[in-house]
Amino acid sequence: MRIWSIHPQYLDTKGLTAVWRETLLAKHVLEGKTVGYKHHPQLKRFKEAPDPLKAIHYYLQIIFKEATERGFHYDHSKFENVKNIDLIPVTSGQMSYEKAHLMKKLEIRDPQKYKELRPIVDFKPHPLFYIIDGKIEEWEMV
C-alpha cells in the first residue's frame, strides 16, 4: 500500500489509479470493514489524525479531483465531501524520499512523465499534509 504524501498531480495514470484503490482499501480498514491491513504502517498518520475518517475522505476527495481534471471517471459515491479538515504534518525527509521513489518508478514505466517532472526540485504535498522539517517518517518502509 502506498498512500502518497506528494500531490497527486505528480502521479502518472497507473500511480493515480493505484492510490485511488489503495486509499479506498485504507478507508475500509479505518471503517472496520476489512480484517487485512489493520496494522499497515502508512495508516498510522490517519489513525492519529483528530478524525481519521474525515482525513481519509478528504484525501480521496483530492485524488478524485485530480482524476476528474484528467478526464477519468472515478466513483464519487466512494467518499464524502469534506471541509474544514485538520491538516497532518509530513516531514521534509518523507517528501524527498517519496519524490525519489516515484521518479525511479516513472523512469521505467512513464519516461515522458519522468522527463516532465525531472526539473522540479521540490514536490508539493497532497493538500491534506503540511511539511515540517525532519527525516523520513518512522512508519516508512525503506
DSSP file (Angstrom, degrees, kcal/mol; ACC not computed):
  #  RESIDUE AA STRUCTURE BP1 BP2  ACC     N-H-->O    O-->H-N    N-H-->O    O-->H-N    TCO  KAPPA ALPHA  PHI   PSI    X-CA   Y-CA   Z-CA
    1    1 A M              0   0    0      0, 0.0     2,-0.4     0, 0.0    41,-0.1   0.000 360.0 360.0 360.0 132.2    0.0    0.0    0.0
    2    2 A R        -     0   0    0     16,-0.1     2,-0.8     2,-0.0    20,-0.1  -0.934 360.0-180.0-131.3 109.0    1.3    3.4   -0.9
    3    3 A I        -     0   0    0     -2,-0.4    16,-0.0    19,-0.1    17,-0.0  -0.886  32.1-137.7-106.5  98.5   -0.7    6.5    0.2
    4    4 A W        -     0   0    0     -2,-0.8    -2,-0.0     1,-0.1   122,-0.0  -0.178  20.4-159.5 -63.0 143.3    1.5    9.2   -1.2
    5    5 A S  S    S+     0   0    0     89,-0.1   121,-3.6     2,-0.1   124,-0.2   0.672  73.0  88.9 -87.2 -23.9    2.2   12.4    0.7
    6    6 A I  B    S-A  125   0A   0    119,-0.3     5,-0.1     1,-0.1   118,-0.0  -0.336  97.2 -87.2 -73.3 157.6    3.1   14.2   -2.5
    7    7 A H    >   -     0   0    0    117,-2.7     3,-1.7     1,-0.1     4,-0.2  -0.372  33.8-124.7 -63.3 140.3    0.4   15.9   -4.5
    8    8 A P  G >  S+     0   0    0      0, 0.0     3,-1.4     0, 0.0    -1,-0.1   0.648 100.6  82.4 -64.4 -13.4   -1.4   13.6   -6.9
    9    9 A Q  G 3  S+     0   0    0      1,-0.3     7,-0.1     7,-0.0    -2,-0.0   0.765  88.4  55.6 -60.9 -23.1   -0.6   15.9   -9.9
   10   10 A Y  G <  S+     0   0    0     -3,-1.7    -1,-0.3   114,-0.1     2,-0.2   0.627  88.1  98.0 -85.0 -13.3    2.8   14.2  -10.0
   11   11 A L    <   -     0   0    0     -3,-1.4     2,-0.1    -4,-0.2    91,-0.0  -0.484  69.3-132.0 -79.1 143.8    1.5   10.7  -10.4
   12   12 A D     >  -     0   0    0     -2,-0.2     4,-2.8     1,-0.1     5,-0.2  -0.249  41.2 -87.0 -78.5 178.6    1.2    9.0  -13.7
   13   13 A T  H  > S+     0   0    0      1,-0.2     4,-2.3     2,-0.2     5,-0.2   0.909 129.9  47.0 -57.2 -45.8   -2.0    7.2  -14.7
   14   14 A K  H  > S+     0   0    0      1,-0.2     4,-2.5     2,-0.2    -1,-0.2   0.911 113.4  49.1 -63.4 -41.9   -1.0    4.0  -13.1
   15   15 A G  H  > S+     0   0    0      2,-0.2     4,-2.5     1,-0.2    -2,-0.2   0.891 111.0  49.2 -65.0 -40.5    0.0    5.7   -9.9
   16   16 A L  H  X S+     0   0    0     -4,-2.8     4,-1.8     2,-0.2    -2,-0.2   0.917 113.2  46.6 -66.0 -43.4   -3.2    7.7   -9.7
   17   17 A T  H  X S+     0   0    0     -4,-2.3     4,-2.2    -5,-0.2    -2,-0.2   0.908 113.2  50.1 -64.7 -41.5   -5.3    4.6  -10.2
   18   18 A A  H  X S+     0   0    0     -4,-2.5     4,-2.9     1,-0.2     5,-0.2   0.918 109.8  48.9 -64.5 -44.0   -3.3    2.7   -7.6
   19   19 A V  H  X S+     0   0    0     -4,-2.5     4,-2.1     1,-0.2    -1,-0.2   0.858 109.8  53.3 -68.0 -32.4   -3.5    5.4   -5.0
   20   20 A W  H  X S+     0   0    0     -4,-1.8     4,-1.9    -5,-0.2    -2,-0.2   0.962 113.9  41.6 -61.8 -51.9   -7.3    5.6   -5.5
   21   21 A R  H  X S+     0   0    0     -4,-2.2     4,-2.0     1,-0.2    -2,-0.2   0.914 116.4  48.4 -62.8 -44.0   -7.7    1.8   -5.0
   22   22 A E  H  X S+     0   0    0     -4,-2.9     4,-2.2     1,-0.2    -1,-0.2   0.849 110.6  50.5 -69.4 -33.5   -5.3    1.7   -2.1
   23   23 A T  H  X S+     0   0    0     -4,-2.1     4,-2.4    -5,-0.2    -1,-0.2   0.854 107.5  54.0 -73.2 -33.2   -6.9    4.6   -0.3
   24   24 A L  H  X S+     0   0    0     -4,-1.9     4,-2.1     2,-0.2    -2,-0.2   0.909 109.3  48.9 -63.2 -40.1  -10.3    3.0   -0.7
   25   25 A L  H  X S+     0   0    0     -4,-2.0     4,-2.1     2,-0.2    -2,-0.2   0.922 110.0  51.2 -62.5 -44.0   -8.8   -0.1    1.0
   26   26 A A  H  X S+     0   0    0     -4,-2.2     4,-2.5     1,-0.2    -2,-0.2   0.890 107.5  53.4 -60.7 -39.5   -7.4    2.1    3.7
   27   27 A K  H  X S+     0   0    0     -4,-2.4     4,-1.9     1,-0.2    -1,-0.2   0.916 107.3  51.1 -61.2 -43.0  -10.8    3.7    4.2
   28   28 A H  H  <>S+     0   0    0     -4,-2.1     5,-2.9     2,-0.2     6,-0.6   0.884 109.0  51.3 -62.4 -37.7  -12.3    0.3    4.6
   29   29 A V  H ><5S+     0   0    0     -4,-2.1     3,-1.4     1,-0.2    -2,-0.2   0.951 110.6  47.6 -62.5 -48.5   -9.7   -0.5    7.3
   30   30 A L  H 3<5S+     0   0    0     -4,-2.5    -1,-0.2     1,-0.3    -2,-0.2   0.796 111.4  51.8 -64.9 -27.6  -10.5    2.6    9.2
   31   31 A E  T 3<5S-     0   0    0     -4,-1.9    -1,-0.3    -5,-0.2    -2,-0.2   0.516 114.5-118.3 -83.6  -5.9  -14.2    1.8    8.9
   32   32 A G  T < 5S+     0   0    0     -3,-1.4    -3,-0.2    -4,-0.5    -2,-0.1   0.745  77.7 126.5  75.3  23.5  -13.6   -1.7   10.3
   33   33 A K      < +     0   0    0     -5,-2.9     2,-0.3    -6,-0.2    -4,-0.2   0.411  65.4  41.7 -95.4   0.9  -14.9   -3.3    7.1
   34   34 A T        -     0   0    0     -6,-0.6    -2,-0.1    -5,-0.2    -1,-0.0  -0.995  60.4-149.3-146.1 150.9  -11.9   -5.5    6.5
   35   35 A V  S >  S+     0   0    0     -2,-0.3     3,-0.6     2,-0.1    -1,-0.1   0.718  75.7  82.5 -92.3 -22.4   -9.6   -7.6    8.6
   36   36 A G  T 3  S+     0   0    0      1,-0.2    -2,-0.1     2,-0.1     4,-0.1  -0.374  89.8  19.8 -79.6 160.9   -6.5   -7.1    6.4
   37   37 A Y  T >  S+     0   0    0      1,-0.1     3,-1.8    -2,-0.1    -1,-0.2   0.542  74.4 136.9  64.4  10.9   -4.0   -4.2    6.5
   38   38 A K  T <  S+     0   0    0     -3,-0.6    -1,-0.1     1,-0.3    -2,-0.1   0.830  78.7  35.9 -56.8 -33.0   -5.2   -3.1   10.0
   39   39 A H  T 3  S+     0   0    0      3,-0.0    -1,-0.3     4,-0.0    -2,-0.1   0.085  80.8 145.4-110.4  22.6   -1.6   -2.5   11.1
   40   40 A H    X   -     0   0    0     -3,-1.8     3,-1.8     1,-0.1     4,-0.4  -0.431  51.8-132.5 -63.7 130.6   -0.2   -1.2    7.9
   41   41 A P  G >  S+     0   0    0      0, 0.0     3,-1.4     0, 0.0     4,-0.4   0.808 101.5  61.6 -57.6 -33.4    2.4    1.5    8.7
   42   42 A Q  G 3  S+     0   0    0      1,-0.3     4,-0.4     2,-0.1     3,-0.3   0.678  95.7  62.2 -71.0 -13.7    1.0    4.0    6.3
   43   43 A L  G X> S+     0   0    0     -3,-1.8     4,-2.9     1,-0.2     3,-0.5   0.642  80.1  87.4 -80.8 -14.4   -2.3    4.1    8.1
   44   44 A K  H <> S+     0   0    0     -3,-1.4     4,-1.9    -4,-0.4    -1,-0.2   0.898  86.2  49.4 -53.8 -47.3   -0.6    5.4   11.3
   45   45 A R  H 34 S+     0   0    0     -4,-0.4     4,-0.4    -3,-0.3    -1,-0.3   0.826 113.3  47.1 -67.1 -29.9   -0.8    9.1   10.4
   46   46 A F  H X4 S+     0   0    0     -3,-0.5     3,-1.1    -4,-0.4    -1,-0.2   0.912 110.5  51.4 -74.2 -42.9   -4.5    8.7    9.5
   47   47 A K  H 3< S+     0   0    0     -4,-2.9    -2,-0.2     1,-0.3    -1,-0.2   0.832 110.9  49.8 -61.2 -31.3   -5.2    6.8   12.7
   48   48 A E  T 3< S+     0   0    0     -4,-1.9    -1,-0.3    -5,-0.3    -2,-0.2   0.542  88.1 106.5 -86.0  -7.4   -3.5    9.6   14.7
   49   49 A A  S <  S-     0   0    0     -3,-1.1     4,-0.1    -4,-0.4    39,-0.1  -0.345  86.2-112.1 -67.4 152.7   -5.5   12.3   13.0
   50   50 A P  S    S+     0   0    0      0, 0.0    -1,-0.1     0, 0.0    -4,-0.0   0.860 113.7  17.5 -54.6 -36.5   -8.2   14.0   15.1
   51   51 A D  S  > S-     0   0    0     35,-0.1     4,-2.4     1,-0.1     5,-0.2  -0.781  74.1-172.1-137.0  91.1  -10.8   12.5   12.8
   52   52 A P  H  > S+     0   0    0      0, 0.0     4,-2.3     0, 0.0     5,-0.2   0.861  85.3  47.4 -54.8 -42.5   -9.3    9.6   10.8
   53   53 A L  H  > S+     0   0    0      2,-0.2     4,-2.4     1,-0.2     5,-0.2   0.900 110.9  51.0 -69.2 -38.8  -12.3    9.0    8.5
   54   54 A K  H  > S+     0   0    0      1,-0.2     4,-2.2     2,-0.2    -1,-0.2   0.911 110.9  50.4 -61.7 -41.1  -12.7   12.7    7.8
   55   55 A A  H  X S+     0   0    0     -4,-2.4     4,-2.3     2,-0.2    -2,-0.2   0.918 111.6  46.1 -63.4 -44.6   -8.9   12.8    6.9
   56   56 A I  H  X S+     0   0    0     -4,-2.3     4,-2.3     2,-0.2    -1,-0.2   0.863 111.5  52.3 -70.0 -34.4   -9.2    9.7    4.5
   57   57 A H  H  X S+     0   0    0     -4,-2.4     4,-2.4     2,-0.2    -1,-0.2   0.913 110.5  48.1 -65.0 -41.7  -12.3   11.1    2.9
   58   58 A Y  H  X S+     0   0    0     -4,-2.2     4,-1.9     2,-0.2    -2,-0.2   0.910 109.3  53.3 -64.7 -41.0  -10.5   14.4    2.2
   59   59 A Y  H  X S+     0   0    0     -4,-2.3     4,-1.8     1,-0.2    -2,-0.2   0.939 111.9  45.2 -57.4 -47.7   -7.5   12.5    0.8
   60   60 A L  H  X S+     0   0    0     -4,-2.3     4,-3.1     1,-0.2    -1,-0.2   0.871 107.0  59.7 -63.9 -37.9   -9.9   10.7   -1.6
   61   61 A Q  H  X S+     0   0    0     -4,-2.4     4,-2.1     1,-0.2    -1,-0.2   0.894 107.1  45.8 -57.8 -41.9  -11.6   13.9   -2.5
   62   62 A I  H  X S+     0   0    0     -4,-1.9     4,-2.2     2,-0.2    -1,-0.2   0.880 112.2  50.4 -71.4 -38.5   -8.4   15.4   -3.7
   63   63 A I  H  X S+     0   0    0     -4,-1.8     4,-2.6     2,-0.2    -2,-0.2   0.927 111.0  50.4 -62.4 -44.3   -7.5   12.2   -5.7
   64   64 A F  H  X S+     0   0    0     -4,-3.1     4,-2.7     1,-0.2    -2,-0.2   0.914 108.9  51.4 -59.0 -45.0  -11.0   12.3   -7.2
   65   65 A K  H  X S+     0   0    0     -4,-2.1     4,-2.3     1,-0.2    -1,-0.2   0.926 111.2  47.3 -60.1 -46.3  -10.5   16.0   -8.2
   66   66 A E  H  X S+     0   0    0     -4,-2.2     4,-1.2     1,-0.2    -1,-0.2   0.919 113.0  48.9 -61.8 -44.4   -7.2   15.2   -9.9
   67   67 A A  H  <>S+     0   0    0     -4,-2.6     5,-2.8     1,-0.2     3,-0.3   0.910 110.7  50.4 -63.1 -42.6   -8.6   12.2  -11.7
   68   68 A T  H ><5S+     0   0    0     -4,-2.7     3,-1.6     1,-0.2    -1,-0.2   0.906 106.6  54.5 -62.4 -42.7  -11.6   14.3  -12.9
   69   69 A E  H 3<5S+     0   0    0     -4,-2.3    -1,-0.2     1,-0.3    -2,-0.2   0.786 108.2  50.8 -62.1 -26.6   -9.3   17.0  -14.2
   70   70 A R  T 3<5S-     0   0    0     -4,-1.2    -1,-0.3    -3,-0.3    -2,-0.2   0.436 124.2-104.3 -90.2   0.2   -7.5   14.4  -16.3
   71   71 A G  T < 5S+     0   0    0     -3,-1.6    -3,-0.2     1,-0.3     2,-0.2   0.604  74.4 138.5  89.9  11.8  -10.8   13.0  -17.7
   72   72 A F      < -     0   0    0     -5,-2.8     2,-0.6    -6,-0.2    -1,-0.3  -0.522  49.0-136.3 -86.7 159.8  -11.0    9.9  -15.6
   73   73 A H        +     0   0    0     -2,-0.2     2,-0.2     2,-0.0    -5,-0.0  -0.756  29.9 170.7-121.1  83.4  -14.4    8.7  -14.1
   74   74 A Y        -     0   0    0     -2,-0.6     2,-0.8   -10,-0.2     3,-0.0  -0.562  45.1 -95.7 -87.7 158.2  -13.9    7.6  -10.5
   75   75 A D    >   -     0   0    0     -2,-0.2     3,-1.6     1,-0.2     4,-0.1  -0.649  28.9-164.4 -83.0 109.4  -16.9    6.9   -8.4
   76   76 A H  G >  S+     0   0    0     -2,-0.8     3,-1.3     1,-0.3    -1,-0.2   0.732  83.9  70.9 -64.2 -23.5  -17.8    9.9   -6.3
   77   77 A S  G 3  S+     0   0    0      1,-0.2    -1,-0.3     3,-0.0    -2,-0.1   0.574  79.6  78.4 -72.3  -6.4  -20.1    7.8   -4.1
   78   78 A K  G <  S+     0   0    0     -3,-1.6     2,-0.3   -18,-0.1    -1,-0.2   0.577 102.2  25.7 -78.9  -9.9  -16.9    6.2   -2.6
   79   79 A F  S <  S-     0   0    0     -3,-1.3     2,-0.4    -4,-0.1   -22,-0.1  -0.958  75.9-117.3-148.0 164.3  -16.2    9.2   -0.3
   80   80 A E        -     0   0    0     -2,-0.3     2,-0.3   -26,-0.0   -19,-0.2  -0.824  35.6-108.8-102.6 144.4  -17.9   12.1    1.4
   81   81 A N        -     0   0    0     -2,-0.4     2,-0.4   -20,-0.1   -23,-0.1  -0.550  41.3-161.4 -70.2 135.7  -17.0   15.7    0.6
   82   82 A V        +     0   0    0     -2,-0.3     2,-0.3   -25,-0.2     3,-0.2  -0.944  15.0 179.8-126.2 141.0  -15.1   17.2    3.5
   83   83 A K        +     0   0    0     -2,-0.4   -25,-0.1     1,-0.2   -29,-0.0  -0.895  63.4  30.6-130.1 164.3  -14.4   20.8    4.5
   84   84 A N  S    S-     0   0    0     -2,-0.3     2,-0.3     1,-0.2    -1,-0.2   0.949  77.7-178.6  53.8  58.2  -12.5   22.3    7.4
   85   85 A I        -     0   0    0     -3,-0.2     2,-0.6   -31,-0.0    -1,-0.2  -0.642  31.4-122.1 -90.4 143.3  -10.0   19.5    7.7
   86   86 A D        -     0   0    0     -2,-0.3   -35,-0.1   -35,-0.1     2,-0.0  -0.767  36.8-128.8 -80.0 120.0   -7.2   19.3   10.3
   87   87 A L        -     0   0    0     -2,-0.6    42,-0.2    42,-0.1    41,-0.1  -0.330  13.9-135.4 -72.4 154.7   -4.0   19.0    8.3
   88   88 A I  E     -b  129   0B   0     40,-2.7    42,-1.9   -39,-0.1     2,-0.1  -0.909  18.6-120.7-111.9 133.9   -1.5   16.3    9.0
   89   89 A P  E     -b  130   0B   0      0, 0.0     2,-0.3     0, 0.0    42,-0.2  -0.446  26.4-174.2 -73.5 148.4    2.3   17.0    9.2
   90   90 A V  E     -b  131   0B   0     40,-2.4    42,-2.4    -2,-0.1     2,-0.1  -0.992  25.7-115.5-137.9 140.4    4.7   15.2    6.9
   91   91 A T  E  >  -b  132   0B   0     -2,-0.3     4,-2.1    40,-0.2    42,-0.2  -0.381  14.5-125.2 -78.9 153.5    8.4   15.6    7.2
   92   92 A S  H  > S+     0   0    0     40,-2.1     4,-2.3     1,-0.2     5,-0.2   0.854 113.8  57.0 -61.4 -34.9   10.6   17.1    4.5
   93   93 A G  H  > S+     0   0    0     41,-2.0     4,-2.4    42,-0.3    43,-0.4   0.883 105.5  49.8 -63.6 -39.1   12.6   13.9    4.5
   94   94 A Q  H  > S+     0   0    0     41,-0.7     4,-2.8     2,-0.2     5,-0.2   0.911 109.5  51.3 -65.9 -42.3    9.5   11.9    3.7
   95   95 A M  H  X S+     0   0    0     -4,-2.1     4,-2.2     1,-0.2    -2,-0.2   0.923 111.7  47.0 -61.1 -44.1    8.7   14.2    0.9
   96   96 A S  H  X S+     0   0    0     -4,-2.3     4,-2.3     2,-0.2    -1,-0.2   0.909 112.1  50.7 -63.6 -42.3   12.2   13.8   -0.6
   97   97 A Y  H  X S+     0   0    0     -4,-2.4     4,-2.6     1,-0.2    -2,-0.2   0.930 111.2  47.5 -61.0 -46.2   12.0   10.1   -0.2
   98   98 A E  H  X S+     0   0    0     -4,-2.8     4,-2.8     2,-0.2     5,-0.2   0.881 109.9  52.7 -66.6 -37.5    8.7    9.9   -2.0
   99   99 A K  H  X S+     0   0    0     -4,-2.2     4,-2.7    -5,-0.2    -1,-0.2   0.956 112.8  44.3 -60.7 -48.8    9.8   12.1   -4.8
  100  100 A A  H  X S+     0   0    0     -4,-2.3     4,-2.0     1,-0.2    -2,-0.2   0.898 113.5  51.7 -62.3 -40.9   12.9    9.9   -5.4
  101  101 A H  H  X S+     0   0    0     -4,-2.6     4,-1.6     2,-0.2    -1,-0.2   0.927 112.8  44.4 -62.1 -46.9   10.7    6.7   -5.1
  102  102 A L  H  X S+     0   0    0     -4,-2.8     4,-3.0     1,-0.2     5,-0.2   0.919 109.9  55.2 -65.1 -43.4    8.2    8.0   -7.7
  103  103 A M  H  X S+     0   0    0     -4,-2.7     4,-2.2     1,-0.2    -1,-0.2   0.875 105.7  52.5 -61.0 -37.4   11.0    9.2  -10.0
  104  104 A K  H  X S+     0   0    0     -4,-2.0     4,-0.8     2,-0.2    -1,-0.2   0.917 112.3  46.1 -62.1 -42.7   12.5    5.7  -10.1
  105  105 A K  H >X S+     0   0    0     -4,-1.6     4,-2.7     1,-0.2     3,-0.7   0.929 113.6  48.3 -64.5 -45.4    9.2    4.2  -11.0
  106  106 A L  H 3X S+     0   0    0     -4,-3.0     4,-2.2     1,-0.2     8,-0.4   0.842  99.6  65.6 -67.4 -33.8    8.5    6.8  -13.7
  107  107 A E  H 3< S+     0   0    0     -4,-2.2    -1,-0.2    -5,-0.2    -2,-0.2   0.843 115.8  30.2 -56.6 -32.5   11.9    6.5  -15.3
  108  108 A I  H << S+     0   0    0     -4,-0.8    -2,-0.2    -3,-0.7    -1,-0.2   0.893 130.4  31.0 -92.3 -49.9   10.9    2.9  -16.2
  109  109 A R  H  < S+     0   0    0     -4,-2.7    -3,-0.2     1,-0.2    -2,-0.2   0.693 132.7  19.7 -92.9 -17.8    7.1    3.0  -16.7
  110  110 A D     X  +     0   0    0     -4,-2.2     4,-2.3    -5,-0.3     3,-0.4  -0.489  60.0 172.5-150.1  74.8    6.4    6.5  -17.9
  111  111 A P  H  > S+     0   0    0      0, 0.0     4,-2.4     0, 0.0     5,-0.2   0.804  81.4  56.4 -56.4 -32.1    9.6    8.2  -19.4
  112  112 A Q  H  > S+     0   0    0      2,-0.2     4,-2.1     1,-0.2     5,-0.1   0.930 109.3  44.5 -66.8 -44.4    7.6   11.2  -20.6
  113  113 A K  H  > S+     0   0    0     -3,-0.4     4,-2.2     2,-0.2     5,-0.2   0.895 112.3  54.0 -65.0 -39.6    6.2   11.9  -17.1
  114  114 A Y  H  X S+     0   0    0     -4,-2.3     4,-2.0    -8,-0.4    -2,-0.2   0.936 109.3  47.3 -57.7 -48.2    9.7   11.4  -15.7
  115  115 A K  H  < S+     0   0    0     -4,-2.4    -1,-0.2     1,-0.2    -2,-0.2   0.879 111.5  51.5 -62.3 -39.7   11.1   13.9  -18.2
  116  116 A E  H  < S+     0   0    0     -4,-2.1    -1,-0.2     1,-0.2    -2,-0.2   0.869 117.2  38.2 -64.7 -38.8    8.3   16.4  -17.3
  117  117 A L  H >< S+     0   0    0     -4,-2.2     3,-1.9     1,-0.2    -2,-0.2   0.691  91.3  88.9 -89.2 -20.5    9.0   16.2  -13.6
  118  118 A R  T 3< S+     0   0    0     -4,-2.0    -1,-0.2     1,-0.3    -2,-0.1   0.829  85.1  53.1 -51.6 -41.1   12.8   15.9  -13.6
  119  119 A P  T 3  S+     0   0    0      0, 0.0     2,-0.5     0, 0.0    -1,-0.3   0.674  84.7 101.9 -71.6 -13.6   13.3   19.7  -13.4
  120  120 A I    <   -     0   0    0     -3,-1.9     3,-0.1     1,-0.2    -3,-0.0  -0.576  54.1-167.0 -76.2 122.9   11.1   20.1  -10.3
  121  121 A V  S    S+     0   0    0     -2,-0.5     2,-0.4     1,-0.3    -1,-0.2   0.961  72.1  19.6 -74.6 -53.5   13.2   20.5   -7.2
  122  122 A D  S    S-     0   0    0    -23,-0.0     2,-0.3     0, 0.0    -1,-0.3  -0.973  73.6-138.6-124.2 131.5   10.5   20.0   -4.5
  123  123 A F        -     0   0    0     -2,-0.4   -24,-0.1    -3,-0.1   -28,-0.0  -0.620  24.7-117.9 -83.0 145.2    7.1   18.4   -5.0
  124  124 A K        -     0   0    0     -2,-0.3  -117,-2.7     1,-0.1     2,-0.1  -0.486  33.4-112.8 -74.1 152.0    4.1   20.0   -3.3
  125  125 A P  B     -A    6   0A   0      0, 0.0  -119,-0.3     0, 0.0    -1,-0.1  -0.463  35.8 -89.0 -80.6 159.8    2.4   17.8   -0.7
  126  126 A H    >   -     0   0    0   -121,-3.6     3,-2.6  -119,-0.2  -119,-0.1  -0.446  50.0-108.8 -54.8 140.8   -1.1   16.4   -1.0
  127  127 A P  T 3  S+     0   0    0      0, 0.0    -1,-0.1     0, 0.0   -68,-0.1   0.617 116.5  68.6 -59.3 -11.8   -3.3   19.2    0.4
  128  128 A L  T 3  S+     0   0    0    -41,-0.1   -40,-2.7  -123,-0.1     2,-0.3   0.723  99.1  62.4 -73.0 -20.3   -4.1   17.1    3.5
  129  129 A F  E <   -b   88   0B   0     -3,-2.6     2,-0.4   -42,-0.2   -42,-0.1  -0.733  60.8-162.0-112.3 152.9   -0.5   17.5    4.6
  130  130 A Y  E     -b   89   0B   0    -42,-1.9   -40,-2.4    -2,-0.3     2,-0.3  -0.983  30.1-114.1-128.1 146.0    1.8   20.3    5.6
  131  131 A I  E     +b   90   0B   0     -2,-0.4     2,-0.3   -42,-0.2   -40,-0.2  -0.604  32.1 176.4 -88.7 134.2    5.6   20.0    5.6
  132  132 A I  E     -b   91   0B   0    -42,-2.4   -40,-2.1    -2,-0.3   -39,-0.2  -0.893  40.8 -91.0-123.4 159.0    7.7   20.1    8.7
  133  133 A D  S    S+     0   0    0     -2,-0.3     2,-0.3   -42,-0.2   -42,-0.0  -0.403  73.1  99.4 -66.0 145.0   11.5   19.6    9.0
  134  134 A G        -     0   0    0     -2,-0.1   -41,-2.0   -43,-0.1     3,-0.1  -0.857  64.5 -79.6 157.4 170.9   12.5   16.1    9.6
  135  135 A K  S    S-     0   0    0     -2,-0.3   -41,-0.7     1,-0.2   -42,-0.3  -0.092  74.0 -51.6 -81.8-175.4   13.9   12.8    8.4
  136  136 A I  S    S-     0   0    0    -43,-0.4    -1,-0.2     1,-0.1   -44,-0.1  -0.346  76.0 -92.1 -57.8 141.6   11.9   10.0    6.6
  137  137 A E    >   -     0   0    0    -46,-0.1     3,-1.3     1,-0.1    -1,-0.1  -0.213  28.5-122.6 -58.9 146.6    8.8    9.1    8.7
  138  138 A E  T 3  S+     0   0    0      1,-0.3    -1,-0.1    -3,-0.1    -2,-0.1   0.777 110.3  57.1 -62.6 -27.1    9.2    6.3   11.1
  139  139 A W  T 3  S+     0   0    0    -98,-0.1    -1,-0.3     2,-0.1     2,-0.1   0.652  82.2 107.9 -80.4 -15.0    6.4    4.3    9.5
  140  140 A E    <   -     0   0    0     -3,-1.3     2,-1.0   -99,-0.1    -4,-0.0  -0.409  67.5-137.7 -68.0 136.0    8.1    4.3    6.1
  141  141 A M              0   0    0      1,-0.2    -1,-0.1    -2,-0.1    -2,-0.1  -0.813 360.0 360.0 -93.9 100.0    9.5    1.0    5.0
  142  142 A V              0   0    0     -2,-1.0    -1,-0.2    -6,-0.0    -2,-0.0   0.439 360.0 360.0 -89.4 360.0   12.8    2.0    3.4
